[in-house]
Amino acid sequence: MEQTHDSASEADPSTGVRVLLVADPGLPTARARSIEEDLQRQLDETYSPPIRLETRTAMLRLRADGTLDLSQALEHARTFGDPDAVLLLTEIPRVEDGRPLIAEIFPEHNVAVISCPTLGVFTSRRRILDTLMSCTVRMKPTGEPRDASRYGRRWARWREVGGPEEHQLLLGSRVIGGARTVMGMVAGNEPLRTAPKLSRALAAASATGAFGIFYSSIWSMSMYLSPLRLFSIAVLAMIAITAWLIIGNRLWDAPKHAGLAKVVLLYNLSTVLTLLMIVALLYLTLMVGIFGSAVVIIDPDYLAQTLESEASVARYLDIAWLSAAMGVVAGALGSSFDNDTDLRTLTHGQRERQRQYAEEDPS
């Protein structure tokens, strides 16, 4: 049967295809599973039977010098049985000549590496599907010229690289592609799932913010501060706790050599944005809690008498806003992650270190 399949494939390039999709753990695997049925449907429309698609989860490793180690992927390919295309969907952000490297095809191994973050957050499902199909038809041509270009996009261009190791690169734009990559990295950091790791900061912030409910001097100060000044205080408070988290937990990465400077910049930008989103969520949670408590505890008549002003909803919001800012600053002092495992998995830079083989590691 296998010989029949091979001869049929030689006679008709569109007959039969075997695709192995290997995704990193976490968000790449979730996205791979979400598009699996659509990818199968696209393969069915593009190729004639027999068609086989299998999805697996495995971490793409990096060597100590930062280059890709495809040995594990090739081992998966051998166990799968000589696939026509091995698609590696990774959360590693990659850069080539200052431009996001969306995909790279190694034709000698029938392997394509697709960087999930470079495809951004919005409509990423469609982009991932198109990129996977684009890589597949380039490794297993159908004979139809249209198929090689039907999955192309304006914001990405394929480039052929010659030399001893010929391969193909799919590159994004420098500016928009860079911003899209950073946002994709932030999504990969999963800020909403990371927020509970700041439980100690929330406890310290809540304890301090509660003082704003009981001290009339804070009520008076919040009333006389302009909305712009209240907003500025909140922003400064969030920047303070973000800086504290980055410095205190050594989350800022420094490039080992000049060639990694642009990639490390992406790591650091995504770390800052991820933590800012988490801290903003902490601030809003704290403000809502203080506002609700203030409405219950502070009698409107007493508030109006103390402030010599109407006890409106705006007055309660001002108290909650200023108290939350005070609480967030105090939360920075009590902030720490629960354990070292959480710290290692928080950001791309930390997770990438898990991929790398140490120089002295014989494996």
C-alpha positions as CSV (number, residue, x, y, z in Angstrom):
1,M,0.0,0.0,0.0
2,E,2.8,2.4,0.8
3,Q,4.4,1.8,-2.6
4,T,1.1,2.6,-4.3
5,H,0.9,5.8,-2.3
6,D,4.4,6.9,-3.3
7,S,3.9,6.2,-7.0
8,A,0.5,8.0,-7.0
9,S,2.2,11.0,-5.4
10,E,4.9,11.1,-8.0
11,A,2.3,11.0,-10.8
12,D,0.1,13.6,-9.3
13,P,1.7,16.0,-6.8
14,S,-1.7,16.9,-5.3
15,T,-2.4,13.3,-4.4
16,G,-1.9,12.4,-0.7
17,V,-0.3,14.4,2.0
18,R,0.9,13.6,5.6
19,V,1.2,16.5,7.9
20,L,2.5,16.5,11.5
21,L,1.7,19.6,13.6
22,V,3.8,19.9,16.7
23,A,3.0,22.8,19.1
24,D,4.7,24.2,22.2
25,P,2.8,23.6,25.5
26,G,0.4,26.4,26.6
27,L,-1.1,28.9,24.2
28,P,0.4,27.4,21.0
29,T,-1.1,24.0,21.7
30,A,-4.5,25.6,22.5
31,R,-4.4,27.5,19.2
32,A,-3.3,24.4,17.3
33,R,-6.2,22.4,18.8
34,S,-8.6,25.2,17.9
35,I,-7.7,25.2,14.2
36,E,-7.2,21.4,13.8
37,E,-10.6,20.8,12.2
38,D,-10.2,23.8,9.9
39,L,-6.7,22.7,8.9
40,Q,-8.0,19.3,8.1
41,R,-10.7,20.8,5.9
42,Q,-8.2,23.0,4.1
43,L,-6.0,20.0,3.4
44,D,-9.0,18.0,2.1
45,E,-9.8,20.9,-0.3
46,T,-6.2,21.3,-1.5
47,Y,-5.0,17.6,-1.8
48,S,-6.6,14.4,-2.9
49,P,-6.7,11.4,-0.6
50,P,-5.0,9.8,1.3
51,I,-4.6,12.7,3.8
52,R,-3.4,12.4,7.3
53,L,-3.0,15.1,9.9
54,E,-1.8,14.6,13.5
55,T,-1.3,17.2,16.3
56,R,1.2,16.7,19.1
57,T,2.5,18.8,22.0
58,A,6.3,19.1,22.5
59,M,8.6,22.0,23.4
60,L,10.9,23.2,20.6
61,R,14.4,23.3,22.1
62,L,17.2,25.8,21.7
63,R,20.9,25.1,21.8
64,A,23.2,27.0,24.1
65,D,24.0,29.5,21.3
66,G,20.3,30.3,20.8
67,T,19.9,28.4,17.5
68,L,17.0,26.0,16.9
69,D,17.5,22.4,17.8
70,L,15.3,20.4,15.4
71,S,16.4,16.9,16.6
72,Q,13.3,16.3,18.7
73,A,11.1,17.4,15.8
74,L,12.8,15.0,13.5
75,E,12.4,12.2,16.0
76,H,8.6,13.0,16.1
77,A,8.7,12.9,12.3
78,R,10.3,9.4,12.3
79,T,7.7,8.0,14.7
80,F,4.9,9.6,12.5
81,G,6.2,7.9,9.4
82,D,8.0,10.2,6.9
83,P,5.6,13.1,6.8
84,D,5.5,15.5,3.8
85,A,5.4,18.5,6.2
86,V,6.4,18.9,9.8
87,L,4.9,22.2,11.2
88,L,6.4,23.4,14.5
89,L,4.2,26.1,16.1
90,T,6.3,27.8,18.8
91,E,5.9,30.7,21.1
92,I,9.5,31.8,20.5
93,P,9.6,35.3,18.9
94,R,12.1,35.3,16.1
95,V,13.7,38.2,14.2
96,E,15.6,38.4,10.9
97,D,17.2,41.6,9.8
98,G,15.1,43.6,12.2
99,R,11.9,42.2,10.9
100,P,9.6,39.6,12.6
101,L,10.4,36.1,11.3
102,I,6.9,34.6,11.0
103,A,7.9,31.3,9.5
104,E,11.0,29.5,8.3
105,I,11.1,26.4,6.1
106,F,13.9,23.9,6.1
107,P,13.3,21.9,2.9
108,E,16.0,19.3,3.5
109,H,14.0,18.1,6.6
110,N,10.5,19.1,5.4
111,V,10.2,21.2,8.5
112,A,8.6,24.6,9.0
113,V,8.9,26.7,12.2
114,I,6.1,29.1,12.8
115,S,6.4,31.8,15.5
116,C,3.0,32.2,17.2
117,P,3.7,35.6,18.7
118,T,4.5,37.2,15.3
119,L,0.9,36.6,14.2
120,G,-0.5,38.9,16.9
121,V,-3.7,38.6,19.0
122,F,-6.6,39.7,16.7
123,T,-7.6,37.3,14.0
124,S,-4.6,35.2,14.9
125,R,-6.6,32.0,14.4
126,R,-7.0,32.8,10.7
127,R,-3.4,34.0,10.4
128,I,-2.1,30.8,11.9
129,L,-4.2,28.6,9.6
130,D,-3.1,30.5,6.5
131,T,0.6,30.4,7.6
132,L,0.4,26.6,8.2
133,M,-1.2,26.0,4.8
134,S,1.3,28.3,3.1
135,C,4.2,26.4,4.6
136,T,2.6,23.0,3.7
137,V,2.0,23.8,0.0
138,R,5.5,25.1,-0.3
139,M,6.9,21.8,1.1
140,K,4.4,19.7,-0.7
141,P,3.5,21.6,-4.0
142,T,0.1,20.8,-5.5
143,G,1.1,21.6,-9.1
144,E,-1.4,24.5,-9.0
145,P,0.4,27.9,-9.2
146,R,-2.5,29.5,-7.4
147,D,-2.0,27.4,-4.2
148,A,1.4,28.9,-3.4
149,S,0.0,32.4,-3.3
150,R,-3.6,32.0,-2.1
151,Y,-2.6,32.0,1.6
152,G,-0.4,35.1,1.3
153,R,-1.1,38.3,3.1
154,R,-0.1,41.9,2.4
155,W,1.7,42.3,5.7
156,A,4.1,39.3,5.1
157,R,6.5,38.4,2.3
158,W,8.4,35.2,1.5
159,R,12.1,35.4,0.9
160,E,14.4,32.7,-0.6
161,V,17.7,32.3,1.1
162,G,20.5,30.5,-0.9
163,G,23.7,29.0,0.2
164,P,24.7,25.6,1.6
165,E,21.5,25.5,3.6
166,E,18.7,26.7,1.4
167,H,15.5,27.8,3.2
168,Q,12.6,30.1,2.9
169,L,11.6,32.9,5.3
170,L,8.3,34.5,5.8
171,L,8.9,38.1,7.2
172,G,6.6,40.6,8.6
173,S,6.9,44.4,8.5
174,R,9.3,46.2,10.8
175,V,7.0,48.6,12.6
176,I,3.5,47.0,12.5
177,G,4.9,43.5,12.6
178,G,7.0,44.4,15.6
179,A,4.0,45.8,17.5
180,R,2.0,42.7,16.5
181,T,4.7,40.5,17.9
182,V,4.9,42.3,21.2
183,M,1.1,42.0,21.6
184,G,1.3,38.3,20.7
185,M,3.9,37.8,23.4
186,V,1.8,39.5,25.9
187,A,-1.1,37.2,25.0
188,G,1.3,34.3,25.4
189,N,2.2,35.5,28.9
190,E,-1.6,35.1,29.8
191,P,-1.9,38.1,32.1
192,L,-5.3,37.0,33.5
193,R,-3.9,33.7,34.6
194,T,-0.8,35.4,36.0
195,A,-2.7,37.9,38.2
196,P,-3.4,35.5,41.1
197,K,0.3,35.2,41.6
198,L,0.2,38.7,43.0
199,S,-2.0,37.7,45.9
200,R,0.4,39.0,48.5
201,A,0.5,42.4,46.8
202,L,-3.3,42.4,46.7
203,A,-3.4,41.6,50.4
204,A,-1.0,44.4,51.3
205,A,-2.8,46.8,49.0
206,S,-6.2,46.0,50.4
207,A,-5.0,46.6,54.0
208,T,-3.6,50.0,53.2
209,G,-6.4,51.0,50.8
210,A,-8.9,50.3,53.6
211,F,-7.5,53.3,55.6
212,G,-9.0,55.6,53.0
213,I,-12.4,54.6,54.2
214,F,-11.9,55.6,57.8
215,Y,-9.7,58.8,57.5
216,S,-11.6,62.0,56.7
217,S,-8.4,63.7,55.6
218,I,-8.2,61.3,52.6
219,W,-11.8,62.2,51.8
220,S,-11.0,65.9,51.8
221,M,-7.9,65.4,49.7
222,S,-9.7,63.3,47.1
223,M,-12.4,66.0,46.8
224,Y,-9.9,68.8,46.1
225,L,-7.7,66.9,43.6
226,S,-8.6,67.4,40.0
227,P,-9.6,64.4,37.8
228,L,-6.3,64.8,35.9
229,R,-4.3,64.8,39.1
230,L,-6.1,61.7,40.4
231,F,-5.5,59.9,37.1
232,S,-1.8,60.9,37.2
233,I,-1.5,59.5,40.8
234,A,-3.0,56.2,39.7
235,V,-0.7,55.9,36.7
236,L,2.4,56.7,38.8
237,A,1.3,54.1,41.4
238,M,0.9,51.4,38.7
239,I,4.3,52.3,37.2
240,A,5.9,52.1,40.7
241,I,4.6,48.6,41.4
242,T,5.5,47.4,37.9
243,A,9.1,48.7,38.3
244,W,9.3,47.1,41.7
245,L,8.2,43.7,40.3
246,I,10.6,43.8,37.4
247,I,13.6,44.9,39.5
248,G,12.9,42.9,42.6
249,N,12.3,39.7,40.6
250,R,15.0,40.4,38.0
251,L,12.7,40.1,35.1
252,W,14.6,42.5,32.9
253,D,16.7,40.6,30.3
254,A,20.0,41.8,29.0
255,P,21.3,40.5,25.5
256,K,24.2,38.1,25.7
257,H,25.5,39.6,22.4
258,A,24.5,42.4,20.0
259,G,22.8,40.0,17.6
260,L,20.1,39.3,20.3
261,A,19.4,42.9,21.2
262,K,16.2,43.2,19.1
263,V,14.8,39.9,20.3
264,V,15.6,40.8,24.0
265,L,13.9,44.2,23.4
266,L,10.7,42.4,22.5
267,Y,11.0,40.2,25.6
268,N,11.4,43.3,27.8
269,L,8.5,45.2,26.2
270,S,6.2,42.2,26.5
271,T,7.2,41.9,30.2
272,V,6.5,45.5,31.0
273,L,3.1,45.4,29.2
274,T,2.1,42.1,30.8
275,L,2.9,43.4,34.3
276,L,1.2,46.8,33.6
277,M,-2.0,44.9,32.6
278,I,-1.8,42.8,35.7
279,V,-1.3,45.8,38.0
280,A,-4.1,47.7,36.3
281,L,-6.3,44.8,37.0
282,L,-5.2,44.8,40.6
283,Y,-5.9,48.5,40.8
284,L,-9.4,48.2,39.3
285,T,-10.2,45.3,41.6
286,L,-9.0,47.2,44.6
287,M,-10.9,50.3,43.6
288,V,-14.2,48.4,43.2
289,G,-13.8,46.8,46.5
290,I,-13.0,50.1,48.3
291,F,-15.9,51.8,46.6
292,G,-18.3,49.1,47.7
293,S,-17.0,49.2,51.2
294,A,-17.2,53.0,51.4
295,V,-20.8,53.0,50.2
296,V,-21.7,50.6,53.0
297,I,-19.6,52.1,55.8
298,I,-19.6,55.9,55.2
299,D,-23.0,57.4,55.9
300,P,-23.9,59.9,53.2
301,D,-25.0,62.5,55.7
302,Y,-21.8,62.2,57.7
303,L,-19.8,62.4,54.4
304,A,-21.7,65.6,53.4
305,Q,-21.2,67.1,56.8
306,T,-17.5,66.4,56.8
307,L,-16.8,67.6,53.3
308,E,-19.4,70.4,53.4
309,S,-20.4,69.1,50.0
310,E,-23.1,66.8,48.5
311,A,-22.4,63.1,49.2
312,S,-22.7,62.1,45.5
313,V,-21.5,59.0,43.8
314,A,-18.5,61.0,42.4
315,R,-17.4,61.7,46.0
316,Y,-17.3,58.0,46.8
317,L,-15.5,57.3,43.5
318,D,-12.8,59.9,44.4
319,I,-12.2,58.3,47.8
320,A,-12.0,54.9,46.2
321,W,-9.7,56.1,43.4
322,L,-7.2,57.8,45.8
323,S,-7.3,55.0,48.4
324,A,-6.6,52.4,45.7
325,A,-3.6,54.4,44.5
326,M,-2.3,54.4,48.1
327,G,-3.0,50.7,48.4
328,V,-1.2,49.8,45.1
329,V,2.0,51.7,46.3
330,A,1.9,49.7,49.5
331,G,1.2,46.5,47.6
332,A,4.6,47.0,45.9
333,L,6.3,46.5,49.3
334,G,4.4,43.3,49.9
335,S,4.7,41.9,46.4
336,S,6.5,38.7,45.6
337,F,5.6,35.7,43.6
338,D,4.5,32.6,45.4
339,N,7.5,30.4,44.4
340,D,10.3,30.2,41.9
341,T,8.3,28.1,39.5
342,D,5.9,30.9,38.9
343,L,8.7,33.3,38.4
344,R,10.3,31.1,35.7
345,T,7.1,30.8,33.8
346,L,5.9,34.4,33.9
347,T,7.5,35.9,30.8
348,H,9.0,34.8,27.5
349,G,12.5,35.6,28.6
350,Q,12.2,33.3,31.6
351,R,10.5,30.5,29.7
352,E,13.1,30.6,26.9
353,R,15.8,29.8,29.5
354,Q,14.0,26.5,30.1
355,R,14.4,25.6,26.4
356,Q,18.1,26.2,26.3
357,Y,20.7,23.5,26.8
358,A,23.4,24.6,29.1
359,E,26.9,24.6,27.7
360,E,27.9,21.8,30.1
361,D,24.8,19.8,29.5
362,P,25.9,16.7,27.6
363,S,22.4,16.1,26.3
